[in-house]
Amino acid sequence: MGTEHGTSLDPRDNRQRRTLLQVTGLNAGLFAGLIVAGLASESSALIANALDNLSDAAAYALSFFAVTRSDRWKAAAASVTGVMLLVLAVGVTVDALRRFVVGSEPLGPWMMAAAVGAAAINLWCIFLLRSQHGEDVNMRAAWTMSINDFASNFGILLAGGLVVLMGRNWPDLVVALLIALVAIIGGVRTLKDAHQTLQSSGTDSTGHRHD
């Protein structure tokens, strides 16, 4: 069993930390690639996806340090993840509405190419997390974010195809708003899970761990 200060990690803690470190690096790389592609192609959906991956990388890093902590620490880390998803949703919505008003010319082929690459990397993250997503609130939050990202990639792929066929920007903006909606749903779900974990851990008046 892991200790509060991480001086002795059990196999599960070691496995979780290794997985979280890997997905942190993958999502940080995805952010860098997608933000460049999004800005170059004027795609709100790609920029939204890039910011989503940035928030994911930060959340995974926070979860990495919470692995050996108590359930209350893990719930707190998951709460931060939930709040970050909600903040992301607001930012993406504002950007999409701004581009709707001032106009944009997204490049469909760039969107499609970036979406395929991002989907492959997110699928690898899901593969890494698949056997651990039910272990605690921390890993459930990580799993939720990776599933959301993978779904978003398919939305961007579809939007890129519609942009190519129609020569209009609205498919890009619609997918950006859908990414924001998915972030809201994931954020609320993660916050509820964290709240339930906090309530459960609070039933022990001595403050001992419930692991």
Contacts in CASP RR format, 6 or more apart in sequence:
PFRMAT RR
TARGET T0000
AUTHOR 0000-0000-0000
METHOD contacts of the structure
MODEL  1
MGTEHGTSLDPRDNRQRRTLLQVTGLNAGLFAGLIVAGLASESSALIANA
LDNLSDAAAYALSFFAVTRSDRWKAAAASVTGVMLLVLAVGVTVDALRRF
VVGSEPLGPWMMAAAVGAAAINLWCIFLLRSQHGEDVNMRAAWTMSINDF
ASNFGILLAGGLVVLMGRNWPDLVVALLIALVAIIGGVRTLKDAHQTLQS
SGTDSTGHRHD
1 10 0 8 1.000
1 209 0 8 1.000
1 211 0 8 1.000
2 8 0 8 1.000
2 9 0 8 1.000
2 10 0 8 1.000
2 13 0 8 1.000
2 68 0 8 1.000
2 211 0 8 1.000
3 68 0 8 1.000
4 68 0 8 1.000
4 69 0 8 1.000
4 70 0 8 1.000
4 209 0 8 1.000
5 68 0 8 1.000
6 13 0 8 1.000
6 68 0 8 1.000
9 17 0 8 1.000
9 67 0 8 1.000
9 68 0 8 1.000
12 135 0 8 1.000
13 67 0 8 1.000
13 68 0 8 1.000
15 132 0 8 1.000
16 67 0 8 1.000
16 132 0 8 1.000
16 135 0 8 1.000
16 138 0 8 1.000
16 139 0 8 1.000
17 64 0 8 1.000
17 67 0 8 1.000
17 68 0 8 1.000
19 128 0 8 1.000
19 129 0 8 1.000
19 132 0 8 1.000
20 60 0 8 1.000
20 61 0 8 1.000
20 63 0 8 1.000
20 64 0 8 1.000
20 67 0 8 1.000
20 142 0 8 1.000
21 64 0 8 1.000
22 125 0 8 1.000
22 128 0 8 1.000
23 56 0 8 1.000
23 60 0 8 1.000
23 125 0 8 1.000
23 128 0 8 1.000
23 129 0 8 1.000
23 142 0 8 1.000
23 146 0 8 1.000
24 57 0 8 1.000
24 60 0 8 1.000
24 61 0 8 1.000
24 64 0 8 1.000
25 57 0 8 1.000
25 60 0 8 1.000
26 121 0 8 1.000
26 124 0 8 1.000
26 125 0 8 1.000
27 53 0 8 1.000
27 54 0 8 1.000
27 56 0 8 1.000
27 57 0 8 1.000
27 60 0 8 1.000
27 125 0 8 1.000
27 149 0 8 1.000
28 53 0 8 1.000
28 54 0 8 1.000
28 57 0 8 1.000
29 53 0 8 1.000
29 57 0 8 1.000
30 50 0 8 1.000
30 53 0 8 1.000
30 118 0 8 1.000
30 121 0 8 1.000
30 122 0 8 1.000
31 50 0 8 1.000
31 51 0 8 1.000
31 53 0 8 1.000
31 54 0 8 1.000
31 57 0 8 1.000
33 50 0 8 1.000
33 114 0 8 1.000
34 46 0 8 1.000
34 47 0 8 1.000
34 49 0 8 1.000
34 50 0 8 1.000
34 53 0 8 1.000
34 114 0 8 1.000
34 118 0 8 1.000
35 47 0 8 1.000
35 50 0 8 1.000
35 51 0 8 1.000
35 54 0 8 1.000
37 43 0 8 1.000
37 46 0 8 1.000
37 50 0 8 1.000
37 110 0 8 1.000
37 111 0 8 1.000
37 113 0 8 1.000
37 114 0 8 1.000
38 46 0 8 1.000
38 47 0 8 1.000
38 50 0 8 1.000
38 110 0 8 1.000
38 111 0 8 1.000
38 114 0 8 1.000
39 47 0 8 1.000
40 107 0 8 1.000
40 110 0 8 1.000
41 106 0 8 1.000
41 107 0 8 1.000
41 108 0 8 1.000
41 110 0 8 1.000
41 111 0 8 1.000
41 114 0 8 1.000
42 99 0 8 1.000
42 104 0 8 1.000
42 105 0 8 1.000
42 106 0 8 1.000
42 107 0 8 1.000
43 104 0 8 1.000
43 106 0 8 1.000
43 107 0 8 1.000
43 108 0 8 1.000
43 110 0 8 1.000
43 111 0 8 1.000
43 156 0 8 1.000
43 172 0 8 1.000
44 92 0 8 1.000
44 95 0 8 1.000
44 96 0 8 1.000
44 99 0 8 1.000
44 104 0 8 1.000
44 106 0 8 1.000
44 172 0 8 1.000
44 173 0 8 1.000
44 175 0 8 1.000
44 176 0 8 1.000
45 106 0 8 1.000
45 111 0 8 1.000
45 152 0 8 1.000
45 155 0 8 1.000
45 156 0 8 1.000
45 159 0 8 1.000
45 172 0 8 1.000
45 173 0 8 1.000
45 175 0 8 1.000
45 176 0 8 1.000
45 179 0 8 1.000
46 110 0 8 1.000
46 111 0 8 1.000
46 114 0 8 1.000
46 115 0 8 1.000
46 156 0 8 1.000
47 92 0 8 1.000
47 95 0 8 1.000
47 176 0 8 1.000
48 88 0 8 1.000
48 92 0 8 1.000
48 95 0 8 1.000
48 96 0 8 1.000
48 152 0 8 1.000
48 175 0 8 1.000
48 176 0 8 1.000
48 179 0 8 1.000
48 180 0 8 1.000
49 115 0 8 1.000
49 118 0 8 1.000
49 149 0 8 1.000
49 152 0 8 1.000
49 153 0 8 1.000
49 156 0 8 1.000
49 179 0 8 1.000
51 88 0 8 1.000
51 91 0 8 1.000
51 92 0 8 1.000
52 88 0 8 1.000
52 145 0 8 1.000
52 148 0 8 1.000
52 149 0 8 1.000
52 152 0 8 1.000
52 179 0 8 1.000
52 183 0 8 1.000
53 118 0 8 1.000
53 149 0 8 1.000
55 81 0 8 1.000
55 84 0 8 1.000
55 85 0 8 1.000
55 87 0 8 1.000
55 88 0 8 1.000
56 145 0 8 1.000
56 146 0 8 1.000
56 149 0 8 1.000
58 84 0 8 1.000
59 77 0 8 1.000
59 80 0 8 1.000
59 81 0 8 1.000
59 82 0 8 1.000
59 84 0 8 1.000
59 141 0 8 1.000
59 142 0 8 1.000
59 145 0 8 1.000
60 142 0 8 1.000
60 145 0 8 1.000
62 77 0 8 1.000
62 80 0 8 1.000
62 81 0 8 1.000
63 74 0 8 1.000
63 77 0 8 1.000
63 78 0 8 1.000
63 81 0 8 1.000
63 138 0 8 1.000
63 139 0 8 1.000
63 141 0 8 1.000
63 142 0 8 1.000
65 77 0 8 1.000
66 73 0 8 1.000
66 74 0 8 1.000
66 76 0 8 1.000
66 77 0 8 1.000
66 138 0 8 1.000
67 74 0 8 1.000
67 138 0 8 1.000
70 201 0 8 1.000
70 207 0 8 1.000
70 209 0 8 1.000
70 211 0 8 1.000
71 136 0 8 1.000
71 137 0 8 1.000
71 197 0 8 1.000
71 198 0 8 1.000
71 200 0 8 1.000
71 201 0 8 1.000
71 209 0 8 1.000
71 210 0 8 1.000
71 211 0 8 1.000
72 197 0 8 1.000
72 198 0 8 1.000
72 201 0 8 1.000
72 202 0 8 1.000
74 136 0 8 1.000
74 137 0 8 1.000
74 138 0 8 1.000
74 197 0 8 1.000
75 137 0 8 1.000
75 194 0 8 1.000
75 195 0 8 1.000
75 197 0 8 1.000
75 198 0 8 1.000
75 201 0 8 1.000
76 194 0 8 1.000
76 198 0 8 1.000
77 138 0 8 1.000
77 141 0 8 1.000
78 137 0 8 1.000
78 138 0 8 1.000
78 140 0 8 1.000
78 141 0 8 1.000
78 190 0 8 1.000
78 191 0 8 1.000
78 193 0 8 1.000
78 194 0 8 1.000
78 197 0 8 1.000
79 190 0 8 1.000
79 191 0 8 1.000
79 194 0 8 1.000
79 195 0 8 1.000
81 141 0 8 1.000
81 145 0 8 1.000
81 187 0 8 1.000
81 190 0 8 1.000
82 141 0 8 1.000
82 186 0 8 1.000
82 187 0 8 1.000
82 188 0 8 1.000
82 190 0 8 1.000
82 191 0 8 1.000
82 194 0 8 1.000
83 187 0 8 1.000
83 191 0 8 1.000
85 145 0 8 1.000
85 183 0 8 1.000
85 184 0 8 1.000
85 186 0 8 1.000
85 187 0 8 1.000
85 190 0 8 1.000
86 183 0 8 1.000
86 184 0 8 1.000
86 187 0 8 1.000
86 188 0 8 1.000
88 180 0 8 1.000
88 183 0 8 1.000
89 180 0 8 1.000
89 181 0 8 1.000
89 183 0 8 1.000
89 184 0 8 1.000
90 180 0 8 1.000
91 180 0 8 1.000
92 176 0 8 1.000
92 177 0 8 1.000
92 179 0 8 1.000
92 180 0 8 1.000
92 183 0 8 1.000
93 177 0 8 1.000
93 180 0 8 1.000
95 176 0 8 1.000
96 173 0 8 1.000
96 176 0 8 1.000
96 177 0 8 1.000
96 180 0 8 1.000
99 169 0 8 1.000
99 173 0 8 1.000
100 170 0 8 1.000
100 173 0 8 1.000
103 169 0 8 1.000
104 169 0 8 1.000
104 172 0 8 1.000
104 173 0 8 1.000
105 169 0 8 1.000
106 160 0 8 1.000
106 163 0 8 1.000
106 169 0 8 1.000
106 172 0 8 1.000
107 163 0 8 1.000
108 159 0 8 1.000
108 160 0 8 1.000
108 161 0 8 1.000
108 163 0 8 1.000
108 164 0 8 1.000
108 172 0 8 1.000
109 160 0 8 1.000
109 164 0 8 1.000
111 156 0 8 1.000
111 157 0 8 1.000
111 159 0 8 1.000
111 160 0 8 1.000
111 161 0 8 1.000
111 163 0 8 1.000
111 172 0 8 1.000
112 156 0 8 1.000
112 157 0 8 1.000
112 160 0 8 1.000
112 161 0 8 1.000
112 164 0 8 1.000
114 156 0 8 1.000
115 153 0 8 1.000
115 154 0 8 1.000
115 155 0 8 1.000
115 156 0 8 1.000
115 157 0 8 1.000
115 160 0 8 1.000
116 153 0 8 1.000
116 157 0 8 1.000
117 153 0 8 1.000
118 149 0 8 1.000
118 153 0 8 1.000
118 156 0 8 1.000
119 150 0 8 1.000
119 153 0 8 1.000
119 154 0 8 1.000
119 157 0 8 1.000
122 146 0 8 1.000
122 149 0 8 1.000
122 150 0 8 1.000
122 153 0 8 1.000
123 150 0 8 1.000
125 146 0 8 1.000
125 149 0 8 1.000
126 143 0 8 1.000
126 146 0 8 1.000
126 147 0 8 1.000
126 150 0 8 1.000
129 139 0 8 1.000
129 142 0 8 1.000
129 143 0 8 1.000
129 146 0 8 1.000
132 139 0 8 1.000
132 143 0 8 1.000
133 139 0 8 1.000
133 140 0 8 1.000
133 142 0 8 1.000
133 143 0 8 1.000
134 140 0 8 1.000
134 143 0 8 1.000
136 197 0 8 1.000
136 211 0 8 1.000
137 193 0 8 1.000
137 194 0 8 1.000
137 197 0 8 1.000
140 190 0 8 1.000
140 193 0 8 1.000
141 190 0 8 1.000
141 193 0 8 1.000
141 194 0 8 1.000
144 186 0 8 1.000
144 187 0 8 1.000
144 189 0 8 1.000
144 190 0 8 1.000
145 186 0 8 1.000
148 182 0 8 1.000
148 183 0 8 1.000
148 186 0 8 1.000
151 182 0 8 1.000
152 175 0 8 1.000
152 178 0 8 1.000
152 179 0 8 1.000
152 182 0 8 1.000
155 175 0 8 1.000
155 178 0 8 1.000
156 175 0 8 1.000
158 171 0 8 1.000
158 175 0 8 1.000
159 171 0 8 1.000
159 172 0 8 1.000
159 174 0 8 1.000
159 175 0 8 1.000
160 171 0 8 1.000
160 172 0 8 1.000
161 171 0 8 1.000
162 168 0 8 1.000
162 171 0 8 1.000
163 169 0 8 1.000
163 171 0 8 1.000
163 172 0 8 1.000
200 210 0 8 1.000
201 207 0 8 1.000
201 209 0 8 1.000
201 210 0 8 1.000
204 210 0 8 1.000
END
